[in-house]
Amino acid sequence: MESKASHSAGHLEEPIIPQNDIIEDDDAPMLSTYAIEALKEFLAEQNHSTTQESSAEVEEEEVALVTEDWRLSQFWYDRETADTVAKEVLTLCHSFDSPSVACVACPTLYAYLKKINSGVPAQLLEYDKRFEQYGSEFTFYDYNQPEDIPASLNHSFPIVVADPPYLSKECLEKVTQTISFLLRPGKSFLLLLTGEVQKDNAAALLGLHPCGFRPQHSSKLGNEFRLFTNYDPGTRLGGWEQEQ
């Protein structure tokens, strides 16, 4: 993609300094006060433009992840989905004095959370041991053993985001056990990303409602995915979808 800097930089025209604003003496030519101010204004505008372009490039940068392993039913979110959900989670973090986030089988979300705010306390529970690169914030997780998780994580997270690896009721039932293990008692937020086919199960097992926002994946999948929450996001995430 062509860099935006190559276009916007061309819009800044150098200030025209009238010849009579150059004061000469015996040593060297000097600029008048008016000319100096015009030059300062030009340099400040040029610096501001460069800063904006750099920020935009960082904002658009995608997070690099390991290659999807379809044998493990891995399908990474696209940039817009990961960025939207990560920003929603960070908004929820402001509701707590000591926030912490559990990312169950959603490494893309974990990576984007850390990209936006590297200081947010987050734990990735994931089967793929390639993510051991995240050190102490990685916990091996097999949904077939839903509570085979370190006791230190029990009821430790006011925010849990889960993306079950398979679109079956049996898988969601086991992930529901994991969610119950992780969620902190009292005020807590749960976000579930899974297929449209799990809508009734998500409501029955976890009391969740679908949001208007539709998650997308880098690899275009045939199954329609949804985002469910246990709280009303208001105008965020497209709000709760109204029942027909």
Solvent accessible surface area in square Angstrom, and as a share of the most:
residue,aa,sasa,rsa
1,M,222,0.99
2,E,113,0.51
3,S,57,0.37
4,K,105,0.44
5,A,33,0.26
6,S,73,0.47
7,H,107,0.48
8,S,34,0.22
9,A,59,0.46
10,G,63,0.60
11,H,145,0.65
12,L,37,0.19
13,E,145,0.65
14,E,135,0.61
15,P,38,0.24
16,I,162,0.82
17,I,53,0.27
18,P,56,0.35
19,Q,140,0.62
20,N,131,0.67
21,D,22,0.11
22,I,58,0.29
23,I,97,0.49
24,E,131,0.59
25,D,76,0.39
26,D,153,0.79
27,D,135,0.70
28,A,53,0.41
29,P,92,0.58
30,M,112,0.50
31,L,59,0.29
32,S,19,0.12
33,T,105,0.61
34,Y,143,0.54
35,A,1,0.00
36,I,71,0.36
37,E,94,0.42
38,A,26,0.20
39,L,64,0.32
40,K,119,0.50
41,E,122,0.55
42,F,28,0.12
43,L,93,0.46
44,A,63,0.49
45,E,92,0.41
46,Q,79,0.35
47,N,102,0.52
48,H,106,0.47
49,S,20,0.13
50,T,75,0.43
51,T,76,0.44
52,Q,105,0.47
53,E,23,0.10
54,S,55,0.35
55,S,64,0.42
56,A,36,0.28
57,E,87,0.39
58,V,95,0.54
59,E,87,0.39
60,E,74,0.33
61,E,104,0.47
62,E,115,0.52
63,V,34,0.20
64,A,99,0.77
65,L,47,0.23
66,V,37,0.21
67,T,108,0.63
68,E,35,0.16
69,D,27,0.14
70,W,166,0.58
71,R,211,0.77
72,L,56,0.28
73,S,29,0.19
74,Q,11,0.05
75,F,61,0.25
76,W,26,0.09
77,Y,10,0.04
78,D,32,0.17
79,R,82,0.30
80,E,112,0.50
81,T,1,0.01
82,A,0,0.00
83,D,18,0.09
84,T,40,0.23
85,V,0,0.00
86,A,0,0.00
87,K,89,0.38
88,E,6,0.03
89,V,0,0.00
90,L,23,0.12
91,T,58,0.34
92,L,6,0.03
93,C,10,0.06
94,H,161,0.72
95,S,52,0.34
96,F,32,0.14
97,D,154,0.80
98,S,75,0.48
99,P,31,0.19
100,S,17,0.11
101,V,0,0.00
102,A,0,0.00
103,C,0,0.00
104,V,0,0.00
105,A,22,0.17
106,C,3,0.02
107,P,5,0.03
108,T,4,0.02
109,L,0,0.00
110,Y,8,0.03
111,A,10,0.08
112,Y,8,0.03
113,L,0,0.00
114,K,43,0.18
115,K,73,0.31
116,I,66,0.33
117,N,70,0.36
118,S,89,0.57
119,G,61,0.58
120,V,6,0.04
121,P,66,0.41
122,A,6,0.05
123,Q,22,0.10
124,L,0,0.00
125,L,0,0.00
126,E,11,0.05
127,Y,109,0.41
128,D,10,0.05
129,K,117,0.50
130,R,99,0.36
131,F,1,0.00
132,E,95,0.43
133,Q,119,0.53
134,Y,58,0.22
135,G,46,0.44
136,S,106,0.69
137,E,45,0.20
138,F,25,0.10
139,T,15,0.09
140,F,85,0.35
141,Y,7,0.03
142,D,37,0.19
143,Y,33,0.13
144,N,70,0.36
145,Q,101,0.45
146,P,18,0.12
147,E,95,0.43
148,D,106,0.55
149,I,15,0.08
150,P,66,0.41
151,A,87,0.67
152,S,91,0.59
153,L,22,0.11
154,N,62,0.32
155,H,87,0.39
156,S,36,0.23
157,F,11,0.05
158,P,0,0.00
159,I,0,0.00
160,V,0,0.00
161,V,0,0.00
162,A,0,0.00
163,D,18,0.09
164,P,5,0.03
165,P,35,0.22
166,Y,94,0.36
167,L,58,0.29
168,S,45,0.29
169,K,110,0.46
170,E,78,0.35
171,C,0,0.00
172,L,0,0.00
173,E,71,0.32
174,K,54,0.23
175,V,0,0.00
176,T,20,0.12
177,Q,82,0.36
178,T,0,0.00
179,I,1,0.01
180,S,66,0.43
181,F,31,0.13
182,L,0,0.00
183,L,35,0.17
184,R,79,0.29
185,P,99,0.62
186,G,68,0.66
187,K,124,0.52
188,S,25,0.16
189,F,25,0.10
190,L,4,0.02
191,L,0,0.00
192,L,0,0.00
193,L,0,0.00
194,T,0,0.00
195,G,0,0.00
196,E,57,0.26
197,V,107,0.62
198,Q,2,0.01
199,K,56,0.24
200,D,113,0.59
201,N,34,0.17
202,A,0,0.00
203,A,52,0.40
204,A,89,0.69
205,L,61,0.30
206,L,37,0.19
207,G,45,0.43
208,L,4,0.02
209,H,80,0.36
210,P,7,0.04
211,C,0,0.00
212,G,33,0.31
213,F,36,0.15
214,R,88,0.32
215,P,3,0.02
216,Q,88,0.39
217,H,9,0.04
218,S,68,0.44
219,S,28,0.18
220,K,165,0.70
221,L,57,0.28
222,G,88,0.85
223,N,85,0.44
224,E,90,0.41
225,F,23,0.10
226,R,4,0.02
227,L,0,0.00
228,F,1,0.00
229,T,0,0.00
230,N,58,0.30
231,Y,25,0.09
232,D,88,0.46
233,P,3,0.02
234,G,42,0.40
235,T,138,0.80
236,R,95,0.35
237,L,14,0.07
238,G,59,0.57
239,G,9,0.09
240,W,72,0.25
241,E,56,0.25
242,Q,141,0.63
243,E,132,0.59
244,Q,215,0.96
